[in-house]
C-alpha cells in the first residue's frame, strides 16, 4: 500500500497547484557569475521628448549593490538624461534627469528576498516628483522647468554611461522585476495606488514600455517568466525551508531549534498545498522504505487522543489525514507528510525522513573569523536550492553551495576567490565551526601566506548578542564562561581568559598614566580582629584585609560580568600588581603572613562593538577597568 501511495502521489503532484492571475516578470543575473551582459534593452530612439513620465514595478532583490538601475536612459552627449535607481545600502530611491540638472533622493526601506512595490512619477510641468513605495507616498518639489530629451537609448538592469553601454558590474540589477511599466504621462496618486495594491491591474493608461508589448528585448542572462499575482502579494509571517537530510523525529525537532526555527506544521490548506508542491522535488532524497516526505511538527497526546504542535504545545486545528492514519498510537505517535498528495499519516517516531523548519523571518547567517580585508561576504541567507540542496546566498557576491561532494564558497565577481571545507563529514551543513581552505583572498596576502590558506570559520544562525556553540547551537551570551556547561560540546566554557596580554607587556612595569606621573591606587584597610597585645615585647598581632584598586589600560578584557566577584583572575602573576610593604612607627619591618590573596577585575565601562574577526562571539572592554586586589594577612 505504501509503495502505491508513493507512485500515485508522484504522478498526481508533478504539475503542482498554483492559483491566481499571472504577472509577467524578468529575472536578471541568472548565470553562475555576475555579468554586465544581463539587461532589458529598448534600443535607440526609445523615448520621445518628455515632460511627464511614470515608472511602476515590483522587485525582489537577491543581492546588494551600490546602485540598482530600473531606468537608465542616455542621449548622445548627455549622460543620465533619465536615471531611476535604488540605492539599497543608503535606503534611497534616486531620480536623476535632464542632463543631471534634477537630482531627487527619497528615503525608502526595501529589503532583500521579498517583493517591494514602487511607482515613481516625474511631472516636470507641475514641477514635482512623487515616489510611492508600497503605501508610503513622498513628494518633492522641482524648481526649474525641465524636459527629458528624446531619441536616446534606454535599458533596464544596467547603468548606461555611453550610447554603446559602458556598464559597471557594481551597478547592475540582481533579482527579479515583475509587472514593469514605463508611461509617458504622470500617473495620479490614485492610479499609482491601484497598481501597488492590484486593485486595477490593467489600468486606464497604456504604458509606453512593459514586459509584454515587445519593446523591451532581453539581453544575456535574463530569464523571462510569469509569476502568479498570489505569489507576489502574499505576506506571510513565516518561511519554510526543507533540509534534505533524513533524521528521526526527535533529531528533527532538535535541528530546527538549533538553527532558531521550529519543526513546521501546515496551519491551513493553502500552506499545506504550498509545502507539498514546493518540496515534492526532494522525494527521492527523503523517502525510503516508507513514503514519508518530511516530518510534521506535531506529537501525539495519547491520553487525550490529540495531535499537539511541538512549537506551542497546543492541539492543531487543521489536518489533512490519510484515511485510517489520523489518530496517534503508542507505535505511531508522530506525524509526517506522505507521497499521497497533500496527505498526512501517523508515523513511528524512529522513522527517518527529511525535516522542514519554519522561521518567522528570513533565516540569516553570519560568517565569523575572517580578517578585516577579506573579500568574502559575512552575511548569508537561505532563500533557494541548487541540485536539491540548500544554497547560502551572500549579501553581495559570495555563495556557499554543495558541489562535487563538498561545500564550497564561490564568488560571482572574483573568479579566483574560492574556498572549500576540509575535514571529516563534508556532507554535513557548513554550520558551526568548520575548517575552510581558502584561495585568492586578501587575508592570505595580509598574513604572507603563499599557499592555500586553511583557517577555522564560524557560520552561525545566532543573532548578535548570542553565543554560538561549536556545533552551531545558540545560547544566551550570559551563559558564556559562567562556569556551567551549556553547550553539548562544552565550547561555551573554553577559552574563557578574562584578559588579553598584548605583545611587549611587562608585569614589572606599572601601567602608564594619562594625566599625571603617578598611578592612582586606592587603598582600604579592614582590621577584622586583634589577636594579641604584648606590652612587654611591644608587639601587636592582628588580622587585616588590604584592598587595592588601580587601572591597567594596556590590557583588553573579555567576558566580564557585572558582579566583579565572578571576574576572579586565575593567573594573577601575569599582570602587574602593586608591591605592598608594611612598617611600624619606628620604620622597622613588620612580619606578614599572607593567608590568601585574590585579584578581581571590576567592570566599569560598556563593551566595545563586536569584532567578527574573532571566530567566537563575546564582549570585550578596553581602557576602562580597575583591578581589585584583596590580601588577607
C-alpha positions as CSV (number, residue, x, y, z in Angstrom):
1,X,0.0,0.0,0.0
2,X,2.8,2.5,0.9
3,X,4.6,1.9,-2.4
4,X,1.3,2.6,-4.3
5,X,0.9,5.8,-2.4
6,X,4.3,7.0,-3.4
7,X,3.7,6.2,-7.0
8,X,0.3,7.9,-7.2
9,X,1.5,10.9,-5.2
10,X,4.3,11.4,-7.6
11,X,2.1,11.2,-10.7
12,X,-0.7,13.4,-9.3
13,X,1.5,16.2,-8.0
14,X,4.1,16.5,-10.8
15,X,2.4,19.7,-12.1
16,X,1.8,21.1,-8.7
17,X,-1.1,23.5,-7.9
18,X,-1.0,27.3,-8.3
19,X,-3.8,29.8,-8.2
20,X,-4.3,33.4,-9.3
21,X,-3.5,35.7,-12.2
22,X,-0.1,35.5,-13.8
23,X,2.2,38.6,-13.9
24,X,5.0,39.0,-16.5
25,X,8.4,39.1,-14.9
26,X,12.1,39.1,-15.8
27,X,14.9,37.5,-13.7
28,X,18.3,39.1,-14.0
29,X,21.8,37.7,-13.4
30,X,20.8,34.1,-13.9
31,X,24.3,32.9,-14.7
32,X,26.8,31.5,-12.3
33,X,28.9,34.6,-12.4
34,X,27.8,38.2,-12.3
35,X,27.7,39.8,-15.7
36,X,27.2,43.2,-17.4
37,X,25.5,41.2,-20.1
38,X,22.2,40.9,-18.3
39,X,19.6,43.6,-19.0
40,X,16.5,44.6,-21.0
41,X,17.1,46.9,-23.9
42,X,14.5,49.3,-25.5
43,X,17.1,50.2,-28.2
44,X,17.7,53.6,-29.7
45,X,15.0,56.2,-30.1
46,X,13.3,54.6,-27.1
47,X,11.7,57.8,-25.8
48,X,10.2,60.9,-27.2
49,X,10.9,64.3,-25.6
50,X,9.0,64.1,-22.3
51,X,8.0,66.5,-19.5
52,X,6.0,63.8,-17.8
53,X,6.7,60.1,-17.1
54,X,5.9,57.3,-14.6
55,X,7.7,54.1,-13.8
56,X,6.0,51.3,-11.9
57,X,7.4,47.9,-11.0
58,X,7.6,45.2,-8.4
59,X,11.1,44.0,-7.5
60,X,12.5,41.1,-5.5
61,X,16.2,41.8,-5.0
62,X,18.7,38.9,-4.4
63,X,21.9,40.8,-3.6
64,X,23.0,44.2,-2.5
65,X,24.9,46.5,-4.9
66,X,25.8,50.2,-4.6
67,X,23.1,51.1,-7.1
68,X,20.3,49.1,-8.8
69,X,19.1,50.8,-12.0
70,X,15.4,50.4,-13.1
71,X,15.6,53.0,-15.9
72,X,18.8,54.2,-17.5
73,X,18.4,56.5,-20.5
74,X,21.3,58.0,-22.4
75,X,21.1,60.7,-25.1
76,X,24.1,61.5,-27.2
77,X,26.3,63.9,-25.2
78,X,24.0,63.8,-22.2
79,X,24.7,61.1,-19.5
80,X,22.0,60.3,-17.0
81,X,19.3,62.1,-19.1
82,X,17.0,59.8,-17.1
83,X,18.1,57.5,-14.3
84,X,15.8,55.9,-11.7
85,X,17.8,53.7,-9.4
86,X,17.6,52.1,-6.0
87,X,20.5,52.7,-3.5
88,X,19.8,49.7,-1.2
89,X,22.5,50.4,1.3
90,X,21.6,54.0,1.6
91,X,17.9,53.1,1.6
92,X,17.0,55.6,-1.0
93,X,15.3,55.9,-4.4
94,X,17.2,58.3,-6.7
95,X,15.7,60.1,-9.6
96,X,18.1,61.9,-12.0
97,X,17.1,63.6,-15.2
98,X,17.7,66.3,-17.7
99,X,21.5,66.3,-18.0
100,X,21.7,65.8,-14.2
101,X,20.0,69.2,-13.6
102,X,17.5,67.3,-11.5
103,X,18.5,65.0,-8.6
104,X,15.9,63.8,-6.1
105,X,16.6,61.2,-3.4
106,X,13.7,59.8,-1.5
107,X,14.0,57.6,1.6
108,X,12.7,54.0,1.2
109,X,13.2,50.9,3.3
110,X,13.3,47.9,0.9
111,X,14.6,44.5,2.0
112,X,16.2,41.6,0.1
113,X,14.3,38.4,-0.8
114,X,10.9,40.0,-0.6
115,X,8.6,41.8,-3.0
116,X,8.8,45.6,-3.0
117,X,6.3,47.7,-4.9
118,X,7.3,51.1,-6.5
119,X,5.8,53.9,-8.6
120,X,7.9,56.9,-9.5
121,X,6.1,59.8,-11.1
122,X,8.1,62.7,-12.7
123,X,5.9,65.7,-13.6
124,X,8.3,68.4,-14.9
125,X,5.3,70.5,-16.0
126,X,3.8,70.6,-12.5
127,X,7.4,70.7,-11.1
128,X,7.1,67.7,-8.7
129,X,8.4,64.2,-8.3
130,X,6.3,61.6,-6.4
131,X,7.5,58.2,-5.1
132,X,5.0,55.7,-3.9
133,X,6.8,52.8,-2.1
134,X,4.3,50.2,-1.0
135,X,1.7,52.5,0.6
136,X,4.1,55.3,1.6
137,X,4.0,58.5,-0.6
138,X,6.7,61.1,-0.8
139,X,6.5,64.2,-2.9
140,X,9.4,66.5,-3.7
141,X,9.1,69.9,-5.5
142,X,11.2,70.7,-8.6
143,X,12.4,74.3,-9.0
144,X,13.3,74.7,-12.7
145,X,11.1,73.8,-15.8
146,X,12.9,70.9,-17.5
147,X,12.4,68.2,-20.0
148,X,13.8,64.7,-20.9
149,X,15.2,64.9,-24.4
150,X,14.0,62.2,-26.8
151,X,15.9,60.0,-29.3
152,X,18.2,58.1,-26.8
153,X,18.8,54.5,-25.7
154,X,17.0,53.0,-22.7
155,X,18.0,49.9,-20.7
156,X,16.7,48.2,-17.6
157,X,19.1,46.5,-15.2
158,X,22.4,48.2,-16.1
159,X,23.6,51.8,-16.0
160,X,24.3,53.3,-19.4
161,X,27.4,55.5,-19.4
162,X,27.5,55.8,-23.2
163,X,25.3,55.0,-26.1
164,X,27.1,51.7,-26.5
165,X,26.9,50.7,-22.9
166,X,29.9,51.4,-20.6
167,X,28.3,49.1,-18.0
168,X,29.7,48.6,-14.5
169,X,29.1,45.2,-12.8
170,X,28.6,47.0,-9.5
171,X,25.7,49.0,-10.9
172,X,23.6,46.0,-12.0
173,X,20.2,44.6,-11.1
174,X,20.4,41.2,-9.4
175,X,17.0,39.9,-8.8
176,X,13.5,39.7,-10.4
177,X,11.2,42.5,-11.6
178,X,7.6,41.9,-12.3
179,X,4.8,43.9,-14.0
180,X,7.3,46.6,-15.2
181,X,5.7,49.6,-16.8
182,X,7.0,52.9,-18.1
183,X,4.4,55.6,-19.0
184,X,4.8,58.8,-21.0
185,X,2.5,60.6,-18.6
186,X,2.5,61.4,-14.9
187,X,0.0,59.0,-13.2
188,X,-2.2,60.3,-10.4
189,X,-1.7,59.1,-6.9
190,X,-4.9,57.0,-7.2
191,X,-3.6,55.3,-10.4
192,X,-0.3,54.5,-8.7
193,X,-2.1,53.2,-5.6
194,X,-4.2,51.0,-7.9
195,X,-1.0,49.5,-9.3
196,X,0.6,49.0,-5.9
197,X,-2.4,47.2,-4.5
198,X,-3.5,45.3,-7.6
199,X,-6.9,47.0,-7.5
200,X,-6.9,47.9,-11.2
201,X,-4.4,45.5,-12.9
202,X,-4.8,46.8,-16.4
203,X,-5.2,50.5,-15.6
204,X,-6.8,53.1,-17.8
205,X,-3.5,54.3,-19.3
206,X,-1.5,52.3,-21.8
207,X,2.3,52.1,-20.9
208,X,4.9,53.1,-23.4
209,X,7.1,50.2,-22.3
210,X,6.3,47.0,-20.5
211,X,7.3,43.3,-20.4
212,X,4.6,42.2,-22.9
213,X,4.5,44.8,-25.7
214,X,7.7,43.6,-27.3
215,X,9.6,46.9,-26.9
216,X,12.0,45.6,-24.2
217,X,14.3,42.9,-25.5
218,X,16.1,40.6,-23.0
219,X,19.8,40.5,-23.4
220,X,22.2,38.0,-22.0
221,X,21.5,36.2,-18.7
222,X,17.9,37.2,-18.3
223,X,15.0,34.8,-17.9
224,X,11.5,35.9,-18.9
225,X,8.8,34.2,-16.9
226,X,5.4,34.5,-15.4
227,X,4.7,34.7,-11.6
228,X,1.3,34.4,-10.0
229,X,-0.1,37.5,-8.5
230,X,-0.8,35.5,-5.4
231,X,2.9,34.7,-5.0
232,X,3.8,38.4,-5.3
233,X,1.0,39.6,-3.0
234,X,1.2,37.1,-0.2
235,X,2.5,38.4,3.0
236,X,3.0,35.6,5.5
237,X,4.8,35.8,8.8
238,X,6.7,32.5,8.2
239,X,9.2,30.9,5.8
240,X,9.6,27.1,5.4
241,X,12.9,25.6,4.4
242,X,13.4,21.9,3.8
243,X,16.7,20.4,4.7
244,X,17.4,17.2,2.6
245,X,18.7,15.1,5.5
246,X,16.9,12.1,6.9
247,X,16.6,12.0,10.7
248,X,14.2,10.7,13.3
249,X,11.5,13.0,14.9
250,X,13.5,13.9,18.0
251,X,16.6,14.8,15.9
252,X,14.4,16.9,13.6
253,X,12.9,18.9,16.5
254,X,16.4,19.5,17.9
255,X,17.8,20.5,14.5
256,X,15.1,23.2,13.9
257,X,15.6,24.6,17.4
258,X,19.3,24.6,16.9
259,X,19.0,27.0,14.0
260,X,16.4,29.2,15.6
261,X,13.4,27.7,13.9
262,X,10.6,25.2,14.7
263,X,9.6,22.0,13.1
264,X,7.0,23.1,10.6
265,X,3.2,22.5,10.9
266,X,0.9,23.5,7.9
267,X,-1.8,25.6,9.5
268,X,-4.1,25.8,6.5
269,X,-4.9,24.1,3.2
270,X,-3.1,26.8,1.3
271,X,0.1,26.3,3.4
272,X,-0.2,22.5,3.1
273,X,-0.5,22.7,-0.7
274,X,2.4,25.1,-0.9
275,X,4.7,22.8,1.1
276,X,3.8,19.7,-0.8
277,X,4.2,21.2,-4.2
278,X,7.4,23.0,-3.4
279,X,9.1,20.1,-1.6
280,X,8.0,17.3,-3.9
281,X,11.3,17.6,-5.8
282,X,13.1,16.2,-2.8
283,X,11.1,12.9,-2.6
284,X,14.0,10.7,-3.8
285,X,16.3,12.0,-1.0
286,X,13.6,12.0,1.7
287,X,11.7,8.7,1.2
288,X,13.0,5.2,1.9
289,X,11.2,2.0,2.6
290,X,8.2,4.2,3.7
291,X,6.8,7.0,1.6
292,X,7.3,9.7,4.2
293,X,8.5,13.0,2.6
294,X,9.1,15.1,5.8
295,X,8.1,15.4,9.4
296,X,5.0,17.4,10.5
297,X,5.9,19.2,13.8
298,X,3.2,17.6,16.0
299,X,3.3,14.9,18.6
300,X,0.5,12.6,19.7
301,X,-1.0,13.1,23.2
302,X,-2.2,9.5,23.8
303,X,-4.3,10.2,26.9
304,X,-6.3,13.0,25.2
305,X,-6.1,11.3,21.7
306,X,-4.9,14.7,20.2
307,X,-2.2,15.9,18.0
308,X,-0.3,18.7,19.7
309,X,2.1,21.1,17.9
310,X,5.7,21.0,19.1
311,X,6.1,24.8,18.7
312,X,3.4,25.9,21.1
313,X,2.1,22.7,22.8
314,X,-1.4,23.4,21.6
315,X,-3.8,21.0,19.7
316,X,-3.7,21.6,16.0
317,X,-6.9,22.9,14.3
318,X,-6.1,21.9,10.7
319,X,-5.2,18.4,9.4
320,X,-5.3,16.5,6.1
321,X,-5.0,12.9,7.2
322,X,-4.9,9.8,5.1
323,X,-7.9,7.6,5.9
324,X,-7.1,5.3,8.8
325,X,-3.9,7.0,9.8
326,X,-5.3,10.0,11.7
327,X,-5.0,9.0,15.3
328,X,-1.9,8.8,17.5
329,X,-0.9,5.4,18.9
330,X,1.9,4.2,21.1
331,X,3.6,2.8,17.9
332,X,2.7,5.7,15.6
333,X,2.9,8.8,17.8
334,X,4.5,11.2,15.3
335,X,3.2,12.6,12.0
336,X,4.6,13.1,8.6
337,X,3.6,14.2,5.1
338,X,3.4,11.2,2.7
339,X,3.6,10.8,-1.0
340,X,-0.2,10.6,-1.3
341,X,-0.8,14.3,-2.5
342,X,-1.2,16.7,0.5
343,X,-1.9,13.8,3.0
344,X,-0.6,13.3,6.5
345,X,-0.2,10.0,8.2
346,X,0.7,8.8,11.8
347,X,4.3,7.6,11.7
348,X,6.7,5.8,14.0
349,X,8.9,8.4,15.6
350,X,12.1,6.4,15.0
351,X,11.5,6.6,11.2
352,X,14.0,8.7,9.4
353,X,12.8,11.3,6.9
354,X,13.5,14.9,5.9
355,X,12.9,18.0,8.1
356,X,11.1,21.2,7.3
357,X,11.9,24.1,9.6
358,X,9.7,27.1,9.9
359,X,11.2,30.6,10.5
360,X,9.4,33.8,11.4
361,X,11.7,35.7,9.1
362,X,14.3,35.0,6.5
363,X,17.0,32.9,8.2
364,X,20.2,34.9,8.0
365,X,23.6,33.6,9.0
366,X,26.8,35.4,9.9
367,X,30.3,34.3,9.0
368,X,33.0,35.0,11.6
369,X,36.7,34.6,11.7
370,X,37.7,36.4,8.5
371,X,40.3,39.2,8.6
372,X,39.1,42.8,8.1
373,X,40.4,42.9,4.5
374,X,38.7,39.7,3.4
375,X,36.7,39.8,0.1
376,X,34.2,37.1,1.3
377,X,30.8,38.0,2.4
378,X,30.0,38.0,6.1
379,X,26.2,37.8,5.9
380,X,24.3,35.0,4.2
381,X,20.7,33.9,3.8
382,X,18.9,30.6,2.7
383,X,16.4,31.5,0.0
384,X,16.9,28.9,-2.7
385,X,18.0,25.4,-3.7
386,X,20.5,24.1,-6.2
387,X,21.0,20.5,-7.2
388,X,18.4,19.6,-4.5
389,X,20.5,21.2,-1.7
390,X,20.1,24.5,0.1
391,X,22.2,27.4,-1.1
392,X,23.6,30.1,1.2
393,X,23.5,33.4,-0.7
394,X,25.9,36.1,0.4
395,X,24.7,39.7,0.7
396,X,26.8,40.9,-2.2
397,X,28.6,38.2,-4.2
398,X,29.6,35.1,-2.3
399,X,27.6,31.8,-2.4
400,X,28.1,28.6,-0.3
401,X,27.0,25.7,-2.5
402,X,27.2,21.9,-2.4
403,X,29.1,20.7,-5.5
404,X,31.1,17.6,-6.3
405,X,30.6,16.1,-2.8
406,X,31.8,19.1,-0.8
407,X,30.7,22.5,0.4
408,X,32.3,25.4,-1.5
409,X,32.3,29.2,-1.4
410,X,32.2,30.8,-4.7
411,X,32.3,34.4,-5.8
412,X,30.1,35.8,-8.6
413,X,32.6,38.7,-9.1
414,X,36.1,37.5,-8.2
415,X,37.0,34.5,-10.4
416,X,40.0,33.4,-8.3
417,X,38.3,33.7,-4.9
418,X,37.1,30.3,-3.6
419,X,37.0,28.1,-0.6
420,X,36.0,24.6,0.5
421,X,35.5,22.8,3.7
422,X,38.2,20.3,4.7
423,X,38.0,17.6,7.4
424,X,35.5,14.9,8.4
425,X,31.9,14.6,7.4
426,X,31.9,17.0,4.5
427,X,28.2,16.2,3.8
428,X,27.1,18.0,6.9
429,X,25.7,21.5,6.6
430,X,28.6,24.1,6.9
431,X,27.0,25.5,10.1
432,X,29.2,25.9,13.2
433,X,33.0,25.9,13.4
434,X,34.5,24.3,10.3
435,X,37.9,24.4,8.7
436,X,38.0,26.1,5.3
437,X,40.7,26.1,2.7
438,X,40.7,29.5,1.0
439,X,42.2,30.7,-2.2
440,X,42.5,34.2,-3.7
441,X,41.5,36.1,-0.5
442,X,43.3,39.2,0.9
443,X,43.7,37.5,4.3
444,X,46.4,35.2,2.9
445,X,48.2,38.2,1.4
446,X,48.0,40.1,4.7
447,X,49.5,37.1,6.6
448,X,52.1,36.5,3.9
449,X,50.6,33.1,3.1
450,X,51.7,32.0,-0.4
451,X,50.0,28.5,-0.5
452,X,46.3,27.7,0.0
453,X,45.2,29.0,3.4
454,X,43.4,26.9,5.9
455,X,41.5,28.6,8.7
456,X,38.6,28.0,11.0
457,X,35.5,30.0,10.4
458,X,32.1,30.1,12.2
459,X,28.9,30.1,10.2
460,X,26.1,30.8,12.6
461,X,22.3,31.4,12.7
462,X,22.6,33.1,16.1
463,X,21.6,36.7,16.4
464,X,24.1,39.3,17.6
465,X,24.3,39.3,21.3
466,X,24.1,35.5,21.4
467,X,26.9,32.9,21.6
468,X,27.3,30.1,19.1
469,X,28.5,26.7,20.3
470,X,31.0,25.0,18.0
471,X,28.2,22.7,16.7
472,X,26.0,25.7,15.8
473,X,23.6,25.8,18.8
474,X,22.7,29.3,20.0
475,X,22.7,30.2,23.7
476,X,22.4,33.5,25.6
477,X,25.7,35.4,26.0
478,X,25.3,35.4,29.7
479,X,25.7,31.7,29.7
480,X,29.2,32.0,28.2
481,X,32.0,31.4,30.6
482,X,29.7,31.2,33.6
483,X,31.4,28.0,34.9
484,X,28.4,25.9,33.9
485,X,28.4,23.8,30.7
486,X,25.5,24.8,28.4
487,X,26.9,23.6,25.0
488,X,26.9,19.9,24.4
489,X,30.4,20.2,23.1
490,X,31.4,22.3,26.2
491,X,32.7,25.1,23.9
492,X,30.9,27.8,26.0
493,X,33.4,27.1,28.8
494,X,36.5,27.0,26.7
495,X,39.0,29.9,26.1
496,X,37.5,31.9,29.0
497,X,40.5,34.1,29.7
498,X,39.4,37.4,31.2
499,X,42.3,39.3,29.8
500,X,44.4,39.5,26.6
501,X,48.0,40.5,27.2
502,X,49.5,42.4,24.3
503,X,52.9,41.9,22.8
504,X,55.5,43.9,24.8
505,X,53.6,43.9,28.0
506,X,55.7,43.8,31.2
507,X,54.3,42.8,34.6
508,X,57.3,44.5,36.1
509,X,56.3,48.0,34.9
510,X,53.4,49.9,36.2
511,X,50.6,51.0,33.8
512,X,51.1,54.3,32.1
513,X,49.0,57.2,33.4
514,X,47.1,59.8,31.4
515,X,47.1,63.0,33.4
516,X,49.9,62.6,36.0
517,X,53.3,61.0,36.6
518,X,51.9,58.8,39.4
519,X,49.5,55.9,39.1
520,X,46.4,56.4,41.3
521,X,45.9,53.5,43.7
522,X,43.1,53.3,46.1
523,X,43.9,51.6,49.4
524,X,41.5,50.5,52.1
525,X,42.3,48.6,55.3
526,X,39.9,46.5,57.3
527,X,41.1,45.2,60.7
528,X,39.0,42.1,61.2
529,X,40.4,41.0,64.6
530,X,43.2,41.8,67.2
531,X,44.7,38.5,68.3
532,X,47.3,39.7,70.9
533,X,48.7,42.8,72.5
534,X,52.0,42.2,74.3
535,X,53.2,45.3,76.3
536,X,56.4,43.6,77.4
537,X,57.6,43.0,73.9
538,X,55.7,45.9,72.4
539,X,54.1,43.8,69.8
540,X,50.7,43.6,68.3
541,X,49.2,40.7,66.3
542,X,46.1,41.3,64.2
543,X,44.1,40.1,61.1
544,X,43.9,42.6,58.3
545,X,42.3,42.6,54.9
546,X,44.0,45.0,52.4
547,X,42.1,46.1,49.3
548,X,43.9,47.9,46.5
549,X,42.4,49.3,43.3
550,X,44.1,50.5,40.1
551,X,43.6,50.6,36.4
552,X,45.7,49.0,33.7
553,X,44.8,50.4,30.3
554,X,47.3,48.2,28.5
555,X,45.1,45.2,28.6
556,X,41.9,44.2,26.8
557,X,39.3,42.5,28.9
558,X,36.8,39.8,27.9
559,X,33.5,38.2,29.2
560,X,33.3,40.4,32.3
561,X,30.2,40.2,34.5
562,X,28.5,43.0,36.4
563,X,29.2,41.1,39.6
564,X,33.0,41.6,40.0
565,X,33.3,38.5,42.3
566,X,32.7,36.3,39.2
567,X,35.6,38.0,37.4
568,X,38.4,36.5,39.5
569,X,41.7,36.3,37.6
570,X,43.1,32.7,37.8
571,X,46.7,33.7,36.9
572,X,47.4,37.0,38.7
573,X,51.1,36.6,38.2
574,X,50.6,37.5,34.5
575,X,49.8,41.2,35.3
576,X,51.4,44.0,37.2
577,X,50.4,44.3,40.8
578,X,51.5,46.9,43.4
579,X,54.0,45.7,45.9
580,X,52.8,46.3,49.5
581,X,55.4,46.8,52.3
582,X,54.3,47.2,55.9
583,X,56.4,49.1,58.5
584,X,55.7,50.2,62.1
585,X,56.2,53.7,63.5
586,X,59.9,53.0,64.0
587,X,60.3,52.3,60.4
588,X,61.0,48.7,61.2
589,X,59.7,45.9,59.0
590,X,56.6,44.1,60.1
591,X,56.3,40.3,59.9
592,X,53.5,39.5,57.5
593,X,51.9,36.1,56.8
594,X,49.7,36.1,53.8
595,X,46.9,33.6,54.2
596,X,45.3,34.2,50.8
597,X,45.2,36.8,48.0
598,X,42.8,37.3,45.2
599,X,42.7,39.5,42.2
600,X,39.4,40.6,40.6
601,X,38.6,42.7,37.6
602,X,35.8,45.2,38.1
603,X,33.8,46.2,35.1
604,X,33.1,49.9,35.0
605,X,32.5,50.6,31.3
606,X,30.5,49.5,28.3
607,X,31.5,46.7,25.9
608,X,33.3,47.5,22.6
609,X,31.4,46.8,19.4
610,X,31.5,43.1,18.4
611,X,34.6,42.1,16.4
612,X,33.6,39.5,13.9
613,X,37.2,38.8,13.0
614,X,37.1,36.7,16.2
615,X,35.6,33.3,15.5
616,X,33.6,33.3,18.7
617,X,31.2,35.9,19.9
618,X,32.0,37.7,23.1
619,X,32.1,41.2,24.6
620,X,35.3,43.0,25.3
621,X,36.2,46.2,27.1
622,X,39.3,48.2,26.8
623,X,40.8,51.0,28.9
624,X,38.0,51.3,31.4
625,X,38.5,48.7,34.1
626,X,40.0,48.6,37.6
627,X,41.7,45.7,39.4
628,X,40.6,44.8,42.9
629,X,43.3,43.0,44.9
630,X,42.3,41.5,48.3
631,X,45.1,40.3,50.5
632,X,44.3,38.6,53.8
633,X,47.2,38.8,56.4
